[in-house]
Structure formats: C-alpha cells, structure tokens
C-alpha cells in the first residue's frame, strides 16, 4: 500500500542569501527513490518565492527582516528570513489529510533555524508522522541535528538507517525533476566526493573517496531534467574536470543535441583547463564559468592543499579565450575571511583579477568542525554552535567590519 510522504526544502535565516543555482538535489534524489508512493513537495526557495530572476535561473529570494540570534548579536548587519511565508506552508500542510513521514533537507550548517521552523509547523499539524532530516547540516553537525525534534537524522549518503525505519527498500536514487517542473534551472553531479584534500573543505566528511557515477544514472537524470523542460543546468561536482576523458567528456557526448546551457558554481580547477578541455566546454554550451583561484598568496596555496597557482590560472584563461569564451563569461573565487589570509593578500588577489579583466567573486569563509583548519577558527567563536559557522559573521570577526566592507566594495567596483 502506498505511503504518504512530504518533502521539504526549508527557508533560510541569514544576513544574505541568493539563488546561485540553489536546488535541493539530495532531497529530489530521495523523492525519486520513493516513487510509487504519494509524494507531496514544498520548496520554500522555489521559483514563485524569487524576484529579479535572470535568464540563467539565478535570482533574489523574497525576504523578511527578523531578529538576530543572540550568537550573532555582535554583527552590525540586518538579519533576514528568506523564502515562502510561514502561512503559505501552514495552509499547504493543513490541506494534507494524513502523512506517514516528512523528509527535510539541510544545506549550510548555520541555516538550521529554518529547519526548526519547519519541524514545529509539521509537529503541530501532523504529530504522528515521522520526521527524517538529511543533508549537509545533518551530516556535519550530526549530534546537534539529533537534538532537534526529529525521528532520524541521516549522516552522509548511506540511506540504510532510513530504509530500516521505514521498513522498505529504496529504489534507484534518481533525482525527480518533475517536482521542480517549470523551474528556471536544475543541478546535477557526475561524480561522488573529491580527489583533493583542501585544508578548509569538509567534503571528505560528506562523501568518502572519489568515483564517477554510472553513465546510465547520469543519462537518466539528464532525461528527467529534459522532460521537466529545465534548460539551465549547474554542475555541483567538486572536481568537475578531474580525469576529464573518463568523466565529463563522456557525459557531454551523452547529452549532445539536448540544448542544455551549463554553469559551474562550484569552481573549476584551473590546472585541468587545457586547450582541448576549454574547446569542449565551449562547444557544449557552457555559459557561466567560475574558476577557483582562492588567493594569489603562494604560501597559503601551498599550505591549504596546493590545488592551483597563479601560472595555472593564467594558462587556463589563455585556453578559455582561445576557445572563444569572453571575459563576461568568466569569474573567479577569492577566499575572504580565512584566518591565514590578511587584508593585503585579499586586495592583491582582487587587483590581480581586475587587471586581467576577470570578475572577482569573494567567497566568504565558513569554518567547519573537523577540517584541518578548524583549530585556527575556534578563537572567533565555538564551532559547536553552528551559527558561528556563518560566513558573513566569521569574515567580519576575522577582518573587522571596516576591512570587510572595504574589500567587498573593491571587488564590486567597476573599472
């Protein structure tokens, strides 16, 4: 007998939030694995709760100013709730006669107050339904997540505990994009994990090792995106260009002719952007390329994992320009707020990019427990409290508000 399941992507509580191809990919995969049951779906960050949407699917969420949590009271910036109004979700769940289980996803660890809000509303209206929580917050802050009123917090990608509680075997974990039909964009991964070990990254806690997904699974996911009429697709892979001939090149041959427009929000490793790779990306309709520079400080780059250096970056740009990419299609990430990167170093990185005509994107640093760099971050606030992982708050605490604002203004300044 089919069961009644509700899948929820919660609202965000933060100083800032933007739909940078932000989709509940893991939640959609679990929904796909439970097809055959009655599926209800509510995305607080869906298309109808956005404004000023770009052609590529990015846009601003609707927001309401709210009171800051005590843990963030030292940060002199307004705090907001982003996403669908509470009343709209309340009416939605009141319209559902009965639910067997509610699946809630999580992203940033410091967004957990949105999860608490959803749990409270669900418990009030469906007190006998089981509540399952998964995603990044549930994995990285497993003990903290278990203190919320949930029946099960799932750590990592192993869904065996979920199967045991439900008493059913999940099908293939294939993202069900029909739930996001009409969305301006979708996302996909062609691999699991990451082959690198950057000192500030928590990917190893989320997915051990590195492997490519089965081609048939990737093909089915693209088919689901195609049927949902989603044209803009962002790759969520942490190492998209790694082992290019065994990975991305094969995938692009599978989807050739489907007229997808591709974007790379997770940052491309410049070391792998050869002439051949750049040419292939251009031919395959890659539109927005974000490169991982992080810093031009050689000392920091070597200490943090030696993933890329200045020469790698310059070679990558030369290859992209040669392939026909314009500067307007290329941006680069610079880390802001890491304890080992001072104001002058960040300024040098920004100016390095501006001199090349490349748009700098300041990626504010969020400290994560158990990473190699976490011990350097504790003096700015206990990492046992996820709100202290907030990227804006942490960057301001490290740099001070004036330096923070000065660097943000420099990055935005048009020459």
LODRENZA-503040 format. One record per residue (C-alpha): z negated, x negated, y negated. Coordinates in steps of 0.1 Angstrom, whole numbers, padded with zeros to 4 digits, always signed. Each point is the difference from the previous one (the first is absolute). Example, Ala and Ser with C-alpha at 12.3 -4.5 7.8 and 13.67 -1.06 7.14 Angstrom:
BEGIN
-0078-0123+0045 +0007-0014-0034 
***
This chain:
BEGIN
+0000+0000+0000 +0010-0015-0034 -0028-0010-0023 -0003+0004-0038 +0000-0033-0019 -0002-0007-0037 +0012-0034-0014 -0012-0010-0035 +0009-0028-0024 -0030+0000-0024 +0000-0003-0038 -0007-0033-0018 -0030-0009-0022 +0008-0031-0020 +0006-0015-0034 +0038+0000+0006 +0023+0013+0027 +0038+0003+0003 +0024+0011+0027 +0015-0033+0009 +0016+0015+0031 -0035+0010+0012 +0004+0021+0031 -0025+0008+0028 +0020-0018+0027 -0027-0003+0026 -0010+0037-0004 +0036+0011+0005 +0002-0021+0032 -0031+0016+0014 +0015+0034-0009 +0032-0009+0018 -0020-0010+0031 -0016+0035+0000 +0032+0020-0003 -0001+0032+0021 -0033+0011-0016 -0003+0020-0032 +0002-0025-0029 -0013+0007-0035 +0006-0027-0026 -0014-0006-0035 +0009-0030-0021 -0021-0002-0032 +0025-0026-0012 +0031+0018+0009 +0031+0006-0022 -0013+0032-0017 -0030-0020-0013 +0020-0026-0017 +0018-0002-0034 +0026-0023-0016 +0016-0007+0034 +0026-0028+0001 +0032+0003+0020 -0014-0025+0025 -0030+0023+0008 -0027-0018-0020 -0020+0020-0026 -0034+0009-0016 -0025+0022+0017 -0016+0028-0019 -0036-0010-0009 -0033+0012-0014 -0026-0021-0017 -0033-0001+0020 -0034-0018-0002 -0001-0036+0012 -0021-0008+0030 -0032-0020-0009 +0014-0030+0019 +0029-0002-0026 -0020+0008-0031 +0005-0035-0014 +0037+0004-0002 +0010+0013-0035 +0030+0020+0011 +0005+0038+0007 -0001+0011+0036 +0022+0028+0015 +0006+0022+0030 +0037+0000+0010 +0017+0026+0020 +0000+0038+0008 -0027+0021-0016 -0031+0007+0022 +0007+0037-0003 +0034-0003+0015 -0013-0017+0032 -0028+0025+0002 +0024+0029-0001 +0022-0017+0026 -0027-0005+0026 -0015+0035-0006 +0034+0013+0010 -0002-0017+0034 -0018+0023+0025 -0013-0027+0023 +0002-0038+0005 -0008-0021+0030 +0002-0033-0018 +0007-0016-0034 +0016-0034-0003 -0007-0019-0033 +0017-0032-0008 -0014-0028-0023 +0016-0027-0020 -0018-0022-0025 -0037-0005+0010 -0012+0009-0035 +0018+0034+0001 -0026+0014+0025 -0013+0026-0025 +0032+0019+0004 -0007+0001+0038 -0035+0013-0007 +0014+0028-0021 +0023+0011+0028 -0027-0001+0026 -0023+0021-0021 +0027+0027-0005 +0010+0000+0036 -0036+0002+0013 -0007+0029-0023 +0030+0020+0013 +0004-0012+0036 -0034-0012+0011 +0008-0001+0037 +0032-0020-0003 -0002-0037+0010 +0008-0025-0028 +0018-0032+0008 +0004-0028-0025 +0025-0029+0003 +0019-0025-0021 -0009-0032-0020 -0034+0010-0013 -0011+0013+0034 +0011-0033+0015 -0013-0025-0025 -0032+0019-0008 -0007+0015+0034 -0038+0003-0003 +0003+0014-0035 +0026+0026+0011 -0023+0011+0029 -0026+0009-0025 +0022+0027-0014 -0002+0034+0017 +0028-0007+0026 +0000+0005+0037 +0020-0032+0006 +0012-0029-0021 +0029-0018+0016 +0002-0038-0004 +0034-0016-0001 +0031+0014+0018 -0016+0007+0034 -0002+0038+0003 -0016+0000+0035 -0034+0012-0015 +0018+0029-0016 +0017+0009+0032 -0033-0001+0018 -0017+0024-0025 +0030+0024-0001 +0005-0002+0038 +0037-0003-0003 +0026-0027+0002 +0019-0008-0032 +0037-0001+0000 +0021-0028-0015 -0013-0009-0035 +0031+0009-0019 -0004+0010-0037 +0008+0036-0005 +0018+0000-0033 +0008+0037+0002 -0035+0004-0015 +0012-0018-0031 +0034+0017-0002 +0013-0001-0035 -0020-0030-0010 +0015-0025-0024 -0007-0028+0024 -0012-0011+0035 -0013-0031+0016 +0004-0019+0033 -0010-0032+0018 +0021-0019+0025 -0029-0023+0011 -0037+0000+0007 -0025-0025-0016 +0009-0032-0018 +0008-0036+0012 -0018-0015-0030 -0037-0005-0008 -0005+0002-0037 -0036-0007-0010 -0003+0032-0021 +0018+0025+0024 -0016+0023+0025 +0031+0008+0021 -0015-0018+0031 -0029+0025-0001 +0024+0029+0000 +0026-0012+0025 -0004-0031+0023 +0029-0022+0005 +0036+0007-0009 +0028+0017+0018 +0032+0020-0007 +0001+0037+0008 +0023+0012+0027 +0034+0006-0014 +0002+0036+0014 -0032+0009-0018 +0013-0014-0033 +0033+0019+0005 -0019+0033+0006 -0021-0005-0031 +0031-0005-0021 +0015+0031+0015 -0031+0019-0010 +0004-0012-0036 +0036+0009+0001 -0006+0035+0012 -0027+0005-0027 +0027-0010-0025 -0020-0029-0013 +0023-0026-0015 -0024-0026-0015 -0018-0020+0026 -0027-0026-0006 -0008-0026+0026 -0037-0004+0006 +0003-0032+0021 -0022-0030-0010 +0027-0024+0011 +0033+0019-0002 +0023-0030+0000 -0019-0020+0027 +0023-0009+0030 +0028+0019-0018 +0026-0001+0027 -0024+0016+0026 -0015+0024-0025 +0014+0015-0032 +0036-0010+0007 +0001+0020+0032 -0016+0030-0017 +0025+0000-0029 +0028+0001+0025 -0016+0031+0016 -0001+0019-0033 +0033-0012-0014 +0019+0029-0016 -0031+0022-0005 +0001-0007-0038 -0038-0007-0003 -0012-0018-0031 -0026-0027+0009 -0030-0014-0019 -0025-0027+0008 -0034+0007-0016 -0020-0023+0023 +0017-0031-0013 +0026-0022+0016 -0007-0036+0011 +0024-0021-0021 +0002-0026+0028 +0021+0023+0021 +0024+0011-0028 +0030-0021+0011 +0035+0006-0012 +0008+0019+0031 -0031+0022-0002 +0006+0007-0037 +0036+0010+0007 -0011+0023+0028 -0026+0017-0022 +0025+0007-0027 +0025+0014+0025 -0027+0023+0015 -0009+0017-0033 -0033-0018-0009 -0007+0012-0035 -0035-0012-0011 -0010-0034+0012 -0036-0012-0005 -0006-0036+0008 -0034-0016+0008 -0006-0029-0024 -0038+0005-0004 -0004-0031-0022 +0017-0032-0012 -0033-0018+0006 +0009-0024+0028 -0037-0006+0009 -0007+0038+0004 +0032+0005+0020 -0009-0028+0024 -0036+0011+0004 +0009+0037+0006 +0026-0005+0027 +0030-0019-0014 +0022+0030+0005 +0024-0008-0029 +0004-0025-0028 +0019-0002-0033 +0031-0016+0016 +0002+0027+0027 -0001+0026-0027 +0028-0016-0021 +0022-0004+0030 -0005+0036+0009 +0010+0011-0035 +0031-0021+0001 +0010+0016+0033 -0007+0035-0012 +0020-0005-0032 +0028-0015+0021 +0000+0031+0022 +0005+0023-0030 -0036+0011-0008 -0007+0004-0037 -0033-0011-0016 -0008+0037-0006 -0003+0005+0038 -0025-0029+0005 -0037-0001-0008 -0027-0024+0012 -0037+0004+0007 -0026-0022-0016 -0037+0001+0011 -0024+0011-0027 -0038-0002+0004 -0003-0024+0029 -0030-0023-0006 +0020-0031+0006 +0027+0008-0026 -0009-0004-0036 +0015+0015-0032 +0022-0030-0008 +0014-0001+0035 +0009+0038-0001 +0015-0005-0034 +0022-0029+0013 +0012+0022+0029 +0009+0029-0024 +0019-0023-0023 +0017-0017+0029 +0015+0034+0011 +0008+0011-0036 +0019-0032-0006 +0021+0008+0031 +0006+0036-0012 -0020+0014+0029 -0025+0029-0006 -0036-0011+0009 -0022+0026+0019 -0037-0008-0002 -0015+0007+0033 -0037+0005-0007 -0021-0016+0027 -0022+0022+0023 -0027-0019+0019 -0002+0009+0037 -0029-0007+0023 +0006-0025+0029 +0030-0017-0017 -0003-0037-0006 -0003+0005-0037 -0027+0027+0002 -0029-0025-0004 +0013-0009-0034 -0001+0036-0011 -0036+0011+0008 -0015-0012-0033 +0021+0026-0018 -0015+0029+0020 -0010+0007+0036 +0030+0006+0021 -0020+0023+0022 +0007+0026-0027 +0037+0008+0001 +0001+0010-0036 -0005-0037-0008 +0033-0007+0016 +0017+0019-0028 +0029-0023-0012 -0004+0009-0037 -0038-0003+0000 +0001-0033+0019 +0027-0016-0022 -0020+0009-0031 -0032-0013+0014 +0017-0033+0009 +0020-0005-0033 -0019+0021-0025 +0016+0030-0018 +0016-0020-0028 +0018-0025+0022 +0010+0028+0024 +0015+0021-0028 +0017-0031-0015 +0017-0009+0033 +0011+0036+0007 +0015+0002-0035 +0018-0033+0005 +0016+0012+0033 +0011+0033-0017 +0014-0017-0031 +0038+0002-0002 +0017-0031-0013 
***
